[in-house]
Amino acid sequence: MRRRLLITCSALLSLSLVGCQDDAEQTTIDRPGSSAAMQATTPAAMDAAGDLMLARTGPGPHLTDGAGSALYALQGDIAGEGCVDVCLEAWPPMLVSDATPSAAAGLQPNLVATVQRPDGMHQVTYGNKPLYRYAGDTGVGRTTGHGVKDRWGQWLLVGPDGGMLPAGQAGADDPG
């Protein structure tokens, strides 16, 4: 119960950082424990349990969190040390309190783990890559952080095989 409350609060905080989106987009996302895909139109319509899911839209199949937010990795980041302090305003990490999230159909459960960040929090990893959301993504299906190069490095979506998607498909300007 405590884990679900913490994750729900984390999801709500993430949503408050990025704002609301009036023009909802449909995104197909595979849910954990289900072979069927569901259609979601808003972050509120999705489970915010912190599970890793697979979106099949955008520049290619990529990870999302339980609220449908795209998940990114920072090139060269191994233990969350690449994004600290002010970086966390633009790139909030996917954190858990005491359990590793489950993986949806199409993802490899053996690639899901956690790493202890420099601040002591436990961050979800996939394929040994710490996972982050992007504050500039203003709704389900948004992937504006893909290909961003900023003062922390280059950010890329993470694919179902644990690798980073190529940057050539999308891009955005430096968020800060």
Backbone as ProteinMPNN parsed JSONL, in Angstrom:
{"seq_chain_A": "MRRRLLITCSALLSLSLVGCQDDAEQTTIDRPGSSAAMQATTPAAMDAAGDLMLARTGPGPHLTDGAGSALYALQGDIAGEGCVDVCLEAWPPMLVSDATPSAAAGLQPNLVATVQRPDGMHQVTYGNKPLYRYAGDTGVGRTTGHGVKDRWGQWLLVGPDGGMLPAGQAGADDPG", "coords_chain_A": {"N_chain_A": [[0.834, -1.184, 0.0], [1.919, 1.251, 0.842], [3.917, 1.551, -1.101], [2.397, 1.84, -3.468], [1.088, 4.249, -2.877], [3.269, 6.022, -2.706], [4.256, 5.849, -5.326], [2.019, 6.734, -6.748], [1.871, 9.36, -5.778], [4.297, 10.286, -6.8], [3.785, 10.119, -9.541], [1.707, 11.991, -9.748], [3.109, 14.302, -9.003], [4.905, 14.448, -11.148], [3.078, 14.925, -13.219], [2.15, 17.427, -12.392], [4.403, 18.934, -12.828], [4.673, 18.987, -15.602], [2.271, 19.932, -16.522], [-1.097, 20.118, -17.868], [-2.773, 18.56, -20.628], [-4.829, 19.614, -23.152], [-5.575, 18.734, -25.709], [-5.985, 15.657, -26.231], [-4.095, 12.787, -27.207], [-4.231, 9.648, -28.91], [-2.629, 6.734, -27.842], [-1.072, 3.627, -28.24], [-0.498, 1.235, -25.842], [1.124, -1.436, -24.294], [0.09, -3.307, -21.545], [1.312, -4.488, -18.333], [1.075, -7.988, -17.721], [-0.903, -8.435, -19.535], [-1.86, -9.377, -22.767], [-3.199, -7.902, -24.497], [-3.537, -4.743, -26.1], [-4.14, -1.449, -24.892], [-6.143, 1.461, -25.371], [-5.352, 4.713, -24.531], [-6.279, 7.951, -23.535], [-5.697, 10.058, -21.876], [-3.343, 11.02, -19.289], [-4.538, 10.592, -16.782], [-6.287, 8.544, -17.24], [-4.824, 6.291, -17.148], [-3.108, 3.636, -15.429], [-1.204, 4.49, -12.661], [0.811, 3.019, -11.455], [3.531, 2.693, -11.684], [4.621, 0.727, -13.238], [6.564, -0.679, -15.933], [5.933, -0.089, -19.294], [5.159, -0.644, -22.779], [5.219, 1.463, -25.455], [3.988, 1.771, -28.703], [4.358, 3.751, -30.585], [5.439, 6.918, -31.99], [8.93, 7.622, -32.474], [9.641, 4.994, -32.541], [9.095, 1.703, -31.049], [9.028, 2.067, -27.54], [9.909, 2.484, -24.031], [7.533, 3.263, -21.451], [6.219, 4.82, -18.483], [3.862, 3.867, -15.858], [1.927, 5.822, -16.127], [1.961, 6.417, -18.73], [3.924, 8.093, -19.643], [6.758, 8.829, -21.622], [9.929, 7.198, -21.34], [13.301, 7.956, -20.787], [16.871, 7.675, -21.356], [20.055, 8.815, -20.296], [22.89, 9.261, -22.161], [25.779, 7.553, -21.184], [25.192, 7.627, -18.469], [25.263, 5.807, -15.499], [24.547, 5.213, -12.844], [22.59, 7.046, -12.114], [24.048, 9.26, -11.616], [24.574, 11.08, -13.566], [22.578, 12.934, -13.798], [21.697, 15.222, -11.646], [20.67, 17.501, -9.028], [19.804, 20.58, -10.448], [19.284, 19.469, -12.926], [17.343, 17.55, -12.457], [14.953, 18.912, -12.48], [14.191, 19.221, -15.144], [14.428, 16.613, -15.994], [12.976, 14.367, -14.398], [13.68, 11.534, -12.396], [12.693, 8.059, -12.659], [11.531, 6.751, -9.882], [11.47, 4.329, -7.198], [10.234, 2.927, -4.129], [10.538, 0.46, -2.658], [10.347, -1.812, -4.243], [10.834, -3.474, -7.361], [9.512, -2.423, -10.461], [7.019, -4.121, -12.496], [7.229, -5.645, -15.762], [5.778, -5.018, -18.911], [4.115, -7.006, -21.465], [6.188, -7.774, -24.182], [8.401, -6.563, -23.205], [11.53, -7.218, -21.531], [11.687, -8.888, -18.621], [14.019, -9.562, -17.182], [15.709, -7.446, -17.658], [14.89, -5.384, -16.096], [15.58, -3.475, -13.283], [16.892, -1.873, -10.297], [18.807, 0.993, -9.247], [20.886, 2.509, -6.834], [20.774, 5.886, -6.405], [22.977, 8.806, -6.243], [21.767, 10.436, -4.312], [20.617, 8.657, -2.614], [18.119, 7.613, -3.228], [16.129, 5.089, -4.94], [16.385, 4.255, -8.226], [14.688, 3.264, -11.159], [15.949, 1.012, -13.551], [16.546, -0.05, -16.907], [17.906, -2.458, -18.853], [20.34, -1.785, -17.725], [20.278, 0.987, -17.756], [19.595, 3.986, -16.205], [16.337, 5.325, -15.771], [14.425, 8.121, -16.915], [11.922, 10.715, -16.915], [10.668, 13.33, -19.074], [10.22, 16.708, -18.541], [9.251, 18.371, -20.487], [7.549, 16.868, -22.046], [4.266, 16.912, -22.655], [2.074, 15.205, -22.251], [0.433, 12.001, -22.731], [2.012, 9.89, -25.033], [3.771, 11.752, -25.996], [7.037, 12.542, -27.083], [9.064, 14.443, -26.957], [11.514, 14.754, -25.752], [13.282, 13.063, -26.935], [16.379, 12.684, -28.379], [17.302, 15.089, -27.477], [19.933, 17.295, -26.768], [21.656, 18.534, -24.143], [23.147, 20.404, -21.423], [23.802, 18.237, -19.854], [24.14, 16.078, -21.44], [23.256, 13.742, -24.067], [19.919, 12.734, -24.567], [17.888, 9.899, -24.918], [15.186, 7.843, -26.088], [14.332, 4.656, -24.671], [14.455, 1.457, -25.97], [12.588, -1.695, -26.358], [14.493, -3.716, -26.233], [16.366, -2.832, -24.513], [18.233, -1.141, -25.5], [19.181, 2.162, -26.7], [17.11, 4.251, -28.683], [17.809, 5.397, -32.027], [18.887, 8.779, -32.527], [18.162, 10.274, -34.768], [15.453, 10.296, -35.544], [13.834, 12.066, -34.129], [13.795, 15.217, -32.409], [14.627, 17.916, -30.241], [15.011, 21.22, -28.967], [17.55, 22.425, -26.675], [16.561, 22.012, -23.343], [17.339, 23.504, -21.192]], "CA_chain_A": [[0.0, 0.0, 0.0], [2.816, 2.4, 0.917], [4.58, 1.675, -2.4], [1.438, 2.378, -4.432], [0.87, 5.641, -2.524], [4.463, 6.763, -3.091], [4.319, 5.914, -6.784], [0.935, 7.607, -7.174], [2.302, 10.733, -5.486], [5.356, 10.604, -7.754], [3.141, 10.351, -10.835], [1.005, 13.269, -9.661], [4.119, 15.346, -9.032], [5.379, 14.54, -12.527], [2.038, 15.58, -13.999], [2.084, 18.839, -12.033], [5.566, 19.591, -13.422], [4.525, 19.152, -17.034], [0.998, 20.561, -16.829], [-2.149, 19.295, -18.436], [-2.894, 18.645, -22.065], [-6.231, 19.65, -23.537], [-5.801, 17.972, -26.918], [-5.492, 14.305, -25.936], [-3.708, 11.937, -28.323], [-4.339, 8.228, -28.609], [-1.373, 6.006, -27.87], [-1.231, 2.218, -27.924], [0.462, 0.833, -24.821], [0.921, -2.779, -23.769], [0.059, -3.304, -20.082], [1.854, -5.697, -17.708], [0.128, -9.06, -17.442], [-1.963, -8.476, -20.524], [-1.352, -9.415, -24.124], [-3.978, -6.946, -25.266], [-3.14, -3.342, -25.998], [-5.267, -0.602, -24.522], [-6.086, 2.825, -25.854], [-5.427, 5.685, -23.454], [-6.351, 9.285, -24.098], [-5.133, 11.028, -20.948], [-2.575, 10.385, -18.224], [-5.409, 10.206, -15.677], [-6.989, 7.318, -17.599], [-3.881, 5.188, -17.089], [-2.641, 3.192, -14.126], [0.014, 5.186, -12.271], [1.476, 2.122, -10.513], [4.974, 2.69, -11.848], [5.062, -0.391, -14.059], [7.134, -0.363, -17.23], [5.059, -0.493, -20.38], [5.723, -0.483, -24.095], [4.439, 2.256, -26.403], [4.326, 1.375, -30.073], [4.19, 4.943, -31.407], [6.583, 7.815, -31.941], [10.068, 7.249, -33.313], [9.785, 3.541, -32.502], [8.656, 1.153, -29.767], [9.843, 2.58, -26.437], [9.379, 2.327, -22.679], [6.789, 4.311, -20.763], [5.856, 4.47, -17.107], [2.469, 3.491, -15.686], [1.053, 6.926, -16.523], [2.087, 6.591, -20.17], [4.991, 9.043, -19.976], [7.939, 8.238, -22.238], [11.095, 7.08, -20.464], [14.544, 8.263, -21.477], [18.152, 7.418, -20.699], [21.111, 9.776, -20.599], [24.085, 8.538, -22.595], [26.882, 7.535, -20.233], [24.724, 7.588, -17.079], [25.281, 4.425, -15.028], [23.884, 5.06, -11.544], [21.839, 8.25, -11.798], [24.977, 10.334, -11.278], [24.645, 12.023, -14.684], [21.517, 13.933, -13.68], [21.448, 15.58, -10.253], [20.381, 18.904, -8.75], [18.91, 21.293, -11.351], [18.924, 18.555, -14.014], [16.144, 16.803, -12.078], [13.762, 19.7, -12.802], [13.83, 18.91, -16.522], [14.476, 15.167, -16.198], [12.688, 13.637, -13.154], [13.966, 10.107, -12.499], [11.655, 7.102, -12.271], [11.955, 6.256, -8.577], [10.641, 3.372, -6.463], [10.613, 2.899, -2.717], [11.022, -0.812, -2.133], [10.126, -2.943, -5.145], [11.104, -3.231, -8.769], [8.27, -2.502, -11.232], [6.866, -5.239, -13.415], [7.42, -5.3, -17.164], [4.663, -5.39, -19.777], [4.385, -7.893, -22.594], [7.063, -7.125, -25.154], [9.611, -6.13, -22.498], [12.274, -8.325, -20.946], [11.726, -8.708, -17.17], [15.38, -9.667, -16.655], [16.402, -6.171, -17.863], [14.358, -4.425, -15.131], [16.283, -3.474, -11.997], [17.007, -0.538, -9.705], [20.143, 1.412, -8.858], [20.829, 3.551, -5.813], [21.288, 7.17, -6.891], [23.833, 9.511, -5.289], [20.955, 11.003, -3.234], [20.098, 7.56, -1.798], [16.86, 7.096, -3.764], [16.271, 3.947, -5.842], [15.907, 4.6, -9.554], [14.435, 2.124, -12.028], [16.796, 0.89, -14.728], [16.179, -1.06, -17.9], [19.12, -2.705, -19.613], [21.395, -1.041, -17.011], [20.17, 2.418, -18.028], [18.645, 4.678, -15.34], [15.219, 5.873, -16.546], [13.964, 9.465, -16.586], [10.853, 11.33, -17.697], [11.054, 14.657, -19.548], [9.202, 17.685, -18.152], [8.714, 18.983, -21.701], [6.514, 16.008, -22.624], [3.05, 17.417, -22.03], [0.957, 14.277, -22.292], [0.651, 10.638, -23.194], [2.401, 9.803, -26.433], [4.762, 12.781, -26.333], [8.427, 12.097, -27.012], [9.873, 15.601, -27.35], [12.848, 14.667, -25.162], [14.128, 12.151, -27.706], [17.409, 13.34, -29.174], [17.715, 16.35, -26.869], [21.304, 17.445, -26.261], [21.715, 19.667, -23.236], [24.422, 20.449, -20.704], [24.05, 16.962, -19.185], [24.454, 15.087, -22.467], [22.177, 13.436, -25.003], [18.826, 11.934, -24.014], [17.258, 9.075, -25.942], [14.198, 6.854, -25.66], [14.855, 3.312, -24.478], [13.664, 0.463, -26.684], [12.253, -2.915, -25.625], [15.673, -4.562, -26.091], [17.257, -2.184, -23.548], [19.091, -0.19, -26.201], [18.633, 3.492, -26.944], [16.683, 4.455, -30.064], [18.635, 6.379, -32.719], [18.432, 10.16, -32.349], [17.77, 10.895, -36.021], [14.006, 10.296, -35.783], [13.15, 13.171, -33.462], [14.727, 16.122, -31.767], [14.093, 19.122, -29.611], [16.088, 22.114, -28.553], [18.049, 22.35, -25.308], [15.534, 22.434, -22.414], [17.782, 24.364, -20.085]], "C_chain_A": [[0.877, 1.245, 0.0], [3.51, 2.637, -0.424], [3.645, 2.313, -3.421], [1.178, 3.854, -4.152], [2.051, 6.498, -2.949], [4.542, 6.926, -4.603], [3.222, 6.811, -7.33], [1.297, 9.062, -6.936], [3.381, 11.185, -6.459], [4.758, 10.92, -9.118], [2.403, 11.682, -10.841], [1.979, 14.437, -9.679], [4.65, 15.538, -10.438], [4.36, 15.258, -13.401], [1.948, 17.063, -13.671], [3.259, 19.604, -12.606], [5.367, 19.873, -14.898], [3.199, 19.785, -17.434], [0.012, 19.577, -17.413], [-2.206, 19.505, -19.934], [-4.365, 18.597, -22.425], [-6.515, 18.771, -24.75], [-5.195, 16.589, -26.754], [-5.18, 13.562, -27.226], [-3.918, 10.491, -27.928], [-2.989, 7.575, -28.795], [-1.647, 4.563, -27.507], [-0.124, 1.807, -26.979], [0.116, -0.569, -24.351], [1.053, -2.736, -22.26], [0.693, -4.577, -19.536], [0.757, -6.719, -17.46], [-0.985, -9.18, -18.449], [-1.347, -8.516, -21.911], [-2.104, -8.422, -25.001], [-3.448, -5.537, -25.061], [-4.365, -2.535, -25.614], [-5.073, 0.773, -25.127], [-6.257, 3.756, -24.665], [-5.442, 7.066, -24.066], [-5.793, 10.346, -23.165], [-4.313, 10.307, -19.907], [-3.465, 9.888, -17.087], [-6.131, 8.896, -15.961], [-6.101, 6.09, -17.46], [-3.514, 4.864, -15.651], [-1.322, 3.87, -13.806], [0.834, 4.342, -11.299], [2.987, 2.074, -10.669], [5.494, 1.52, -12.662], [5.674, 0.112, -15.356], [6.226, -0.919, -18.31], [5.762, -0.203, -21.693], [4.762, 0.308, -24.968], [4.913, 1.891, -27.797], [4.108, 2.532, -31.045], [5.464, 5.774, -31.335], [7.694, 7.333, -32.852], [10.336, 5.751, -33.355], [9.271, 3.022, -31.179], [9.611, 1.589, -28.653], [9.131, 2.396, -25.103], [8.563, 3.532, -22.262], [6.581, 3.86, -19.33], [4.376, 4.138, -17.048], [1.474, 4.567, -16.059], [1.13, 7.192, -18.019], [3.143, 7.598, -20.591], [6.197, 8.305, -20.533], [9.097, 8.235, -21.246], [12.371, 7.172, -21.295], [15.741, 7.807, -20.663], [19.134, 8.488, -21.171], [22.349, 8.987, -20.996], [25.183, 8.681, -21.553], [26.482, 7.491, -18.771], [24.638, 6.132, -16.634], [24.47, 4.246, -13.746], [23.112, 6.311, -11.144], [22.729, 9.436, -11.471], [25.07, 11.386, -12.38], [23.614, 13.124, -14.604], [21.201, 14.131, -12.201], [21.115, 17.067, -10.18], [19.422, 19.508, -9.772], [18.483, 20.437, -12.55], [17.596, 17.858, -13.722], [14.854, 17.582, -12.32], [13.278, 19.39, -14.211], [13.67, 17.411, -16.745], [14.221, 14.425, -14.882], [12.951, 12.136, -13.326], [12.743, 9.273, -12.138], [12.148, 6.415, -11.004], [10.967, 5.234, -8.029], [11.116, 3.351, -5.025], [11.204, 1.556, -2.302], [10.841, -2.009, -3.06], [10.429, -2.529, -6.58], [9.791, -3.348, -9.532], [8.215, -3.759, -12.089], [7.018, -4.73, -14.841], [6.261, -5.833, -17.992], [5.096, -6.412, -20.811], [5.211, -7.12, -23.612], [8.338, -6.585, -24.539], [10.261, -7.341, -21.858], [12.413, -8.117, -19.438], [13.133, -8.781, -16.576], [16.194, -8.388, -16.86], [15.951, -5.101, -16.873], [15.095, -4.576, -13.808], [16.192, -2.075, -11.394], [18.475, -0.281, -9.387], [19.987, 2.49, -7.795], [21.53, 4.798, -6.347], [22.204, 7.809, -5.849], [23.065, 10.111, -4.102], [20.325, 9.935, -2.343], [18.793, 6.961, -2.293], [17.148, 5.93, -4.713], [15.591, 4.272, -7.168], [15.759, 3.336, -10.387], [15.41, 2.177, -13.204], [16.208, -0.168, -15.654], [17.398, -1.251, -18.787], [20.298, -1.919, -19.05], [21.401, 0.451, -17.303], [19.163, 3.038, -17.06], [17.593, 5.406, -16.187], [14.741, 7.212, -15.989], [12.748, 9.815, -17.441], [11.38, 12.686, -18.17], [9.922, 15.631, -19.239], [8.569, 18.363, -19.362], [7.687, 18.13, -22.416], [5.209, 16.344, -21.912], [1.851, 16.49, -22.166], [1.377, 12.919, -22.801], [1.002, 10.67, -24.678], [3.431, 10.824, -26.865], [6.167, 12.23, -26.14], [9.374, 13.232, -27.404], [11.266, 15.6, -26.738], [13.806, 13.805, -25.967], [15.1, 12.926, -28.592], [17.886, 14.665, -28.602], [19.175, 16.258, -26.432], [21.298, 18.697, -25.402], [23.017, 19.605, -22.461], [24.762, 19.148, -19.973], [24.435, 15.874, -20.182], [23.289, 14.886, -23.41], [21.202, 12.45, -24.374], [18.139, 11.191, -25.143], [16.209, 8.15, -25.312], [14.865, 5.493, -25.557], [13.9, 2.319, -25.139], [13.436, -0.795, -25.865], [13.438, -3.873, -25.436], [16.678, -3.993, -25.092], [18.22, -1.203, -24.184], [18.394, 1.153, -26.364], [18.249, 3.617, -28.422], [17.582, 5.495, -30.729], [18.032, 7.777, -32.628], [17.865, 10.784, -33.6], [16.276, 11.042, -36.255], [13.285, 11.482, -35.174], [14.194, 14.084, -32.867], [14.012, 17.311, -31.185], [15.278, 19.961, -29.188], [16.426, 21.897, -27.097], [16.981, 22.853, -24.342], [16.066, 23.338, -21.313], [19.169, 24.329, -19.843]], "O_chain_A": [[0.619, 2.188, -0.748], [3.676, 3.783, -0.843], [4.044, 3.217, -4.154], [1.057, 4.64, -5.092], [1.861, 7.586, -3.493], [4.857, 8.006, -5.103], [3.456, 7.57, -8.271], [1.057, 9.91, -7.795], [3.383, 12.336, -6.894], [5.172, 11.874, -9.776], [2.463, 12.421, -11.824], [1.703, 15.459, -10.307], [4.829, 16.673, -10.881], [4.724, 16.096, -14.226], [1.7, 17.878, -14.559], [3.144, 20.805, -12.853], [5.842, 20.891, -15.401], [3.028, 20.144, -18.599], [0.25, 18.37, -17.448], [-1.736, 20.522, -20.444], [-5.072, 17.659, -22.056], [-7.566, 18.133, -24.823], [-4.033, 16.369, -27.095], [-5.902, 13.686, -28.215], [-3.8, 10.137, -26.754], [-2.29, 7.827, -29.776], [-2.384, 4.296, -26.557], [1.055, 2.003, -27.274], [-1.04, -0.862, -24.045], [2.024, -2.187, -21.741], [0.633, -5.626, -20.178], [-0.349, -6.372, -17.044], [-1.924, -9.949, -18.244], [-0.413, -7.768, -22.199], [-1.685, -8.139, -26.124], [-2.972, -5.188, -23.981], [-5.49, -2.89, -25.965], [-3.941, 1.195, -25.367], [-7.196, 3.607, -23.882], [-4.703, 7.334, -25.013], [-5.447, 11.436, -23.619], [-4.535, 9.124, -19.649], [-3.167, 8.856, -16.487], [-6.546, 8.206, -15.031], [-6.57, 4.965, -17.635], [-3.6, 5.717, -14.767], [-0.401, 3.823, -14.621], [1.486, 4.888, -10.41], [3.663, 1.459, -9.843], [6.708, 1.341, -12.764], [5.343, 1.201, -15.824], [5.801, -2.073, -18.25], [6.83, 0.408, -21.716], [3.63, -0.115, -25.198], [6.11, 1.724, -28.032], [3.719, 2.319, -32.193], [6.442, 5.381, -30.699], [7.436, 6.71, -33.882], [11.176, 5.294, -34.13], [9.03, 3.81, -30.264], [10.831, 1.499, -28.791], [7.92, 2.181, -25.05], [8.847, 4.665, -22.653], [6.742, 2.686, -18.999], [3.702, 4.128, -18.079], [0.301, 4.273, -16.285], [0.451, 8.084, -18.528], [3.249, 7.925, -21.773], [6.614, 7.282, -19.989], [9.233, 9.14, -20.423], [12.498, 6.553, -22.352], [15.649, 7.582, -19.456], [19.047, 8.991, -22.292], [22.806, 8.132, -20.238], [25.482, 9.785, -21.096], [27.344, 7.333, -17.907], [24.014, 5.311, -17.307], [23.783, 3.238, -13.581], [22.992, 6.607, -9.955], [22.237, 10.498, -11.092], [25.594, 12.475, -12.147], [23.754, 14.149, -15.271], [20.524, 13.309, -11.583], [21.264, 17.795, -11.162], [18.319, 18.989, -9.946], [17.419, 20.67, -13.123], [16.813, 17.604, -14.638], [13.775, 16.99, -12.362], [12.073, 19.304, -14.444], [12.875, 16.984, -17.583], [15.167, 13.897, -14.296], [12.493, 11.536, -14.298], [11.866, 9.726, -11.402], [13.069, 5.598, -11.047], [9.779, 5.266, -8.351], [12.257, 3.709, -4.73], [12.256, 1.514, -1.664], [11.167, -3.13, -2.67], [10.289, -1.362, -6.946], [9.022, -4.277, -9.283], [9.241, -4.379, -12.369], [6.943, -3.527, -15.092], [5.816, -6.964, -17.796], [6.287, -6.654, -21.009], [4.953, -5.943, -23.867], [9.258, -6.192, -25.256], [9.616, -8.371, -21.664], [13.18, -7.254, -19.01], [13.411, -8.128, -15.57], [17.275, -8.26, -16.285], [16.552, -4.028, -16.806], [15.215, -5.681, -13.279], [15.499, -1.205, -11.921], [19.276, -1.208, -9.272], [19.056, 3.293, -7.854], [22.711, 4.769, -6.692], [22.204, 7.393, -4.69], [23.625, 10.279, -3.019], [19.581, 10.262, -1.418], [18.393, 5.897, -1.821], [18.259, 5.794, -5.226], [14.389, 4.527, -7.223], [16.604, 2.442, -10.328], [15.662, 3.238, -13.775], [15.472, -1.058, -15.226], [17.869, -0.298, -19.407], [21.152, -1.445, -19.799], [22.423, 1.113, -17.118], [17.991, 2.663, -17.081], [17.924, 6.027, -17.197], [14.661, 7.413, -14.777], [12.567, 9.287, -18.538], [12.43, 13.136, -17.71], [8.781, 15.398, -19.639], [7.455, 18.878, -19.264], [7.009, 18.623, -23.318], [5.061, 16.092, -20.716], [0.713, 16.96, -22.194], [2.509, 12.712, -23.24], [0.378, 11.378, -25.468], [3.919, 10.766, -27.994], [6.45, 11.541, -25.159], [10.365, 13.009, -28.098], [12.121, 16.375, -27.168], [15.011, 13.812, -25.712], [14.692, 13.718, -29.442], [18.773, 15.301, -29.171], [19.596, 15.281, -25.814], [20.974, 19.787, -25.874], [23.906, 18.828, -22.809], [25.894, 18.975, -19.52], [25.001, 14.853, -19.793], [22.43, 15.758, -23.54], [21.597, 11.472, -23.739], [17.841, 11.765, -26.19], [16.336, 7.735, -24.16], [15.834, 5.207, -26.26], [12.694, 2.342, -24.895], [14.024, -0.953, -24.795], [13.389, -4.747, -24.571], [17.722, -4.598, -24.849], [18.948, -0.503, -23.48], [17.181, 1.268, -26.191], [18.972, 3.148, -29.3], [18.072, 6.396, -30.048], [16.812, 7.937, -32.651], [17.129, 11.765, -33.495], [15.868, 11.845, -37.093], [12.222, 11.869, -35.66], [15.374, 13.734, -32.833], [12.91, 17.659, -31.608], [16.401, 19.471, -29.069], [15.671, 21.255, -26.367], [16.525, 23.989, -24.476], [15.269, 23.895, -20.559], [19.656, 25.01, -18.94]]}, "name": "protein", "num_of_chains": 1, "seq": "MRRRLLITCSALLSLSLVGCQDDAEQTTIDRPGSSAAMQATTPAAMDAAGDLMLARTGPGPHLTDGAGSALYALQGDIAGEGCVDVCLEAWPPMLVSDATPSAAAGLQPNLVATVQRPDGMHQVTYGNKPLYRYAGDTGVGRTTGHGVKDRWGQWLLVGPDGGMLPAGQAGADDPG"}
